[in-house]
Amino acid sequence: MYNWLESRAREMPEKPAVIFEGEAVTFFELHETAVEMKGRLMALDRRRIAFFIGNTLDAVYAIHGAMLAGIEVVMINTRLTGREIAAQLDDIDVDTVVATEPVVLEGYRVYTWEDIRNMAPVSGRGGSSSGSGILSIMFTSGTTGRAKAVTQSYDNHYASALGCEDRFGYTEDSMWMNINPIYHISGFSVLLRSVIRGCTMVLIEKFEEEKILRTISEYGVTHTSMVPIMLKRLMDHEIPDHRLEGILLGGAGVTSDILRRALSMGLPVYNSFGMTETCSQIVSIAPDDPKILDGTVGKPLGNIDIKIDDSSDGELLVRGGPVTGGYLNAVMEVSDGYFRTGDMGRIDEAGYLYILDRRKDLIISGGENVYPKEIEDAINTHPGVANAAAVKRKDPEWGEVPILLVEPVEGSALENADLFAHLGERLARYKLPKEIHHVDRIIMTSTGKVSRAQNQHAYNTKRSSNH
């Protein structure tokens, strides 16, 4: 059974489990509050509940309470629109939402944190919360644009924690600063790892450079993880004396320039690669590895096995304890026990992985996944748009940004301001294109589908000629 928090509360009751906004909560206090929350969450009488949460203490209490109750936690990306959230919840038959942040969702049972605290607790053991049982569910978009519901079991998370601990080198004496959103696997995994190992998590609600730098110095932070844009912004400031032993980097935009600059400043950066389906990173490379500036994302963690399928243009295949058992609303592609990632890569003679194309169509902007079809589907509902193609552009700050090519209906006078407003009502802000270009026609394949490769090439060619 799930007993990570219970064990820590028994073994190290007075040790800080979480530090948030200057308040330290011990493992004993965290466990006591989680038990209290367990009874209140059980009163909702739901096996699967969606959580609309920010990086706060209330969110930590809610997650641990749900785990003790055996409730499957569905993590909602708080940057999505109500329409996008509804599509995801309906797809997996979820009608109940616990919100520690303000949200309006018509047609759903939405409980604020105050509602939960005022609820009469229900006694009982709760549901199953162990082994192959589902701990969390997170959505990741597929190449079709439909969000896939990834199941993550207790075993998956535990295996991921062990693999990360072995490579990243944190111990129960470590101070792990959690900057990434808890609704993402990157932030959620840190919350679990800190309890599994018994180290202290310093939780950050919002990324603010000066506050991050003060936190590193004030609490003696030893480990953290972040997306490249965060590190880039930190490096634009004077970084104080620190005890940092590891900065785990992931997502698009991890360039050799960022790594070289960080290393020259004495920052212990680990490049890495992972995905929601693998409960965070599956490969990484240490700062003292001479290959860290060669473009590799590293070697597999100790409990991960990878290989390249040369029969499918070099697709990366992954096997190991952290890999999901499947999706709730889609078929998981597996070959001989290996998860087919859809990423193209190569492995050199020494076992280092190089990612060549991260899921062809995927745009990773500031650590967020953006799929072209979502943008295309949204803009194609505009009466003045005949067709559209979303492509991507490299960006020094965000890694990649979406660009929208639009073919107007003949005779229509499209204004970009109107198109941006149309998209803004349907998509989260981070999915909005940075530019909209009008074209004579969108290039299609012989089977009548948008050819993103050819449209991307046309955009790149036109952009080069304009420069």
N, C-alpha and C positions, 0 to 999 in steps of 0.2 A: 504494500500500500504506500501511497504518497506520505512520506514522513520527514522530508528534508527540513522543513521549518520546525517541526516538533523536535527533531534531533538537535538542531542548533539551539533551540530554546532550553533544552535540558542540559546540553553540554557547555554552553557559553551564554547563560541568561543575561548577564550584564553587558555583554559586548554590543556596540552599536551595529545594528543590521542595516539601517538606512539613516542617512543624514540628508535633510531637506530644508532649505532656507534657514540654516542654523539650528534646526531642531534635530536632535538625535533620538532615534527610536531603537531600543534594544531588541535582541532576538526574542526575549521573553515577552516584551510589550507587543511586538509584532504578532507573535503567535496568539496572545490573549485576544487582541483585536480581531485577528483573522477568524478565531473560533466564534466570536460574537457575530461577525459578518456572515459566517457560514449559516447560522440559524436564520438570519434575516433573508439571505438570498434563497434559502430553501423554501421560504414562505412564498416565493414567486411561482413555485410549482412548475418549473421548466428544467428540462435536461440540458438544453442548449440556450445560452443567453448571449446577446450581443453587448459589447462594452464600447461605449463612446467616451474615451478617457484621454486625459492629458498626462504629462509627467508630474504627478503629485503623489503625496502620501495616501490620499483617498484611493487613488488608482492601485497602489501597491496593496492596500488592505483588501480592496475588492477582488483582485486577482487571487490572492492567497485564500481568501474566504471561499471563492468559487472552487478552487482546487480541493479544499477540505470537504466541500459539499459534493464533490464529484460532478460539478457542472462543467460542460464543455464551453470554453470561452471563445466567442467569435469577436475578433479584433476589427474594429471599424477604423479606417483611415479618416481622421477628422477633417481632412482637407477636401473630401469628396462633397459633391452636392447632394441634397436630399434625394434627388432622382436616382443618382448613382448608388447611394446607400440602399435605397428601397429595392433596386434591381438585385443587389447582392443578397439581401436578407430574404427576399421572396424565393430566390433560387435554392435556398437551403432550408426553407420552411421555418424561419425564425420570426417571431412576432413580439419579442420582449427585449427591451433595451435598457441597460443601466448606464446612466450618463453622469459623469463627474464634471462634464463641461456642458455649457448651454447648447441645446440642439432642439430643433423642431422637426418631428417626423410624423406626419399625418397618417393615421391608420395603424399605428403600432402602440404597444403598451410601453411607454417611456417612463422610467422611474429615475428621479434625480437622486443624488446622494443623500439629500435630506429625507426624501421619501423612504429610502432604505434604512436610514438610522432610526426613523420613527416607526418602523415596521415591527410587529410582534414576532420574535424568533420562533422557529419551529424546531423541535428536538428530533434527533434521529441521526443515523450514521451517514446519510447521504448516499450518493451513488458510487460506482466504481471509480477509483482514482489511482490506477496503477498500471504498470507494464504497457501493454498495447492499447490501453484505453486512451481516448482522445483527450488531450489537455487543452489544446488551442486549435483554432481554425483561422487561417489568414488567407486573404484573397490575393491572387497574382494573375494578371491578365494573360490570356493565351494569344497566339498569333491571330486568331479570329476576332479578337477584341473582347470576347466574353470573359469576364473575370472567373478564374478557376478557384474553387475553395480547397485549399491545401489543408489536410489533416496533419497535426503534429502530436504524436503520442508522448506519454511520460518517458518511455524508453528512448524515443528520438531525442528529446531535450537532454536527457541524462547523458546519452552517448555524445551528443554535441558538446556538452560541458566538459566531459572528460578529454575529448580530443583537443579542444581549445586550451584547456589547462595544461596539458602536456606540452603543447607547442609555445603557448604564450607565457607560460612560466609564472602564473599568479598563485598565491598561497592564501591561507586564512589570515595572514598578516597584511595582505594587500588592501589598498584603498582604490576601488574601481569607480571612476566617475562615469555616470551614464548620461550622455548627452542626447543620443538618438531617441526618436519617439518610441514609446513602449508599444504602440500599436504595430510597429515594424518588428520583424524578427531580430534586427540588430539591437534594438532596445529591450525587447522582451527577453531575449536570451541572457542579457547581462543581469536582469532582475532575478532570473532563475539561477544563473551561475554563482552569484554572490551568496545565495542561500545554500546551494549544494556544497560549496567549498567552505562557507562560513566566513567570508571576508565582508568588508563593509562597502555598501553601495552609496556613493554620493550622487544623489539624483538632481538633475538640472532640468528645470521646467522649460526654459527658453534659451536658445543660443544667443549669448551676448558676449562679445570678445573680452571686454574688461572683466566681466563677472567670472568668466571661465578662467582667466589668468589668475584672478584673486583666489578662486577655489582651489586651483592646482597648488598654489603656494600655502594657503591657509590650512588645508587638510592633508597636505603631504600626499597628494594623489600619485599612485604608482602605475595605474593602468587605465586606459580609456579606449574607446573606439569612436570613429567619426568618418564622415564622407569627406572627400578631398576639399570641397569648397570651405568646410569648417577649418581645416588645417591651414589652408591658404590664407584665410582671414586672420587666424591667430598669428601666423608668421609675419603679418604686416605690422604687428605690435612687438614691443620688447617683451620677450618671454623671461620671467623671473627665474631665479635659482629653483630647481625642482628635484623631485625624487622619481620622476617618471622612468619606468622600466620598459613600458611598451605602449605604443599608439597603433591600434589596429585600423588600417585603412581598407575601405572597400567601395565598390561602385565605379561607374565610369568617371573618367577625369583623373585617375591616378597616373600621372605622367612621370617620366623620368626626371623632368625639371622639378616637379613638386618633391619627389623623393630626394633628389640631389640637394635641393635647398634645405630640406628638413635635416638631412644627415649632416650638412655643413654647419647647422645650428646646434648639433649635438642632440637632436631629437630621435628617440628610438622607434622609428617607424617600421611597421610590419605591413607589407603589401599582402592583400588576400583576395580570395574570390569565393563566392558562395551564392546561395539563393534561398528563397522561402522554402522550397521543397526539401532542402537539406539542413534546415534549422540553423542557418547562418553559414559561416565559412567552411570550406572543405579542403582548401589549400592555402598556404601562406608562406612567406619568406621573411626571415629575420633581418634586422638592419646590418648585421655583421656578415651576411652572406655576400660574397663578391659578385653574385649574379643579380643582386637586387635592382641594379640600374639597366639590366639587359632586356627589360620588357616582360619578364616572366612574372606570373602571379604566385609562383612558388611550387612547393612539393605537397603532396597529399598529407593530411593529418594521419596520425598513427592508426586510426580506426576507419580510414577511408581508402577505397580502392577505385582507381580511375583507369580508363583506357579510351583509345580513339577508334571509332568505327570508320575505317578507311573506305568501306563500301558505301558510305553516305556522306561523302564530301568532308570527312574528318569530324564527325559529330562526337562530342564529349559524352561518355557514359560514366555513371557514378554508382557505386555500391557501398553500403556501410550502415551502421546503426543509426546515424542521424537522418537517413533518407526516409521521406514520408512513405506511408503505406498506400497512399493514393489520394485522389480528389473525391469530394462529395458529389460533384456535379459534372464530372468529365472522366474519360478513360485515361489512365496514366500509361504512357508508352514505356514498355519495359522489354529488354532483350536479355535472355539468359540471366535474369536476376539483376541486371543493371538498369538504372533509370536513364532514359534518353533525355538529355537536357535540352536539346535543340541548339546548343552553343557549338560553334565550330572551333577546334583548337588543334594543337600538336603537343606532343611530349618529346623532349629531347632525350639523348642517350643517358643523361644523368637523372632523368625522372622529373625534370621541371616542366610545368604546364604553361603553355602560351595560349591565350585566348585570341583567336583570329577574328571572330565576328560574334558578338554577343546577341544571339537570337535575331538574326538578320534584320527584322523590322523594328526591334525594340529600341526606344529612345530612353536613355537614362539621364535624367536632368536633375542635378542636385541630389542624387540618391533616390529619386522617385522614378518608378517605371511609367513610361508613357507609350501607349500603343497607337500607331497611325490610324488604325481602323476606327478607334473610338472618336478621333477628331473628324475623320471623314464621314462617319455616320451622323455626327452632330451637325456638320455644315451642310450635308446633303438634304437636311430637312428644310433648308432655306429655299423659298420659291424661286429665287434668282440664280441658284447654283445648278448647273447642269451636271457637273462631275467635279471631283476633287481628289487630290493625292497629298498625303502628309509625308514629308521627307525630313531628314535631320541635317543639322549643321554642327560641326565641332565648335565648342565655346570654351574659352580659357577659364571662365568662372564656374559655369554650370556643368561642364563636361560635354554635354550635348543639349541642343534645344530643338524643338519642333518648328518646322517651316511648312506653311500650307500653300499648295498650288491649287488655284481655283479656275475652273472653266465656266464662264457665265452662260446663262441661258441666252440664246440669240436675241439681241435687241434690248436686253436688260442693262441698266446702268448701276452696277454694284458699287457700293461705297464700303471701304474697309472698316470704317467705324461701325457700320451696321452689321457687318459680318462678325466683328469682335464682340459686339453686344449680344448677337445671336448665340455665339459660342459660350459667352460668359454665363448665360442662363442655364447651360446644359453640362458644362464641364468644370471640374476643379481648376483653380487658377493655375496650378503648376502644369496643367495639360494644355493650356492655351498656347497657340503658336506665337513665336516672337515676330514673325513676319508673315504677311499674306501677299502672294504674287498672283496676278491674273495671267492666264496663259490661253493660247488659241485652242488647245485641246490637251486633254489628259491622255497619256500613252497607255494603251490597253494591251493585254496579252491576246494570243489567238483564241483563248477560251472566254474572252470577254471580261476578264478581271483586271483591276488596276495593276499595272506593272510598276511596282515601287522602285525596282532596280533601274529601269529605264528612265523613270521620272526623276529619280535621284541623280542619275548621270546627266540628264538635261539641265537640272538645276545647278549642279556643280560646274558644268561647262559654261553656262550663262554667267554664273557668279565669277568664274575665273576670267572671262572675257571682259567683265565690267571692272575688273581690277587691273 
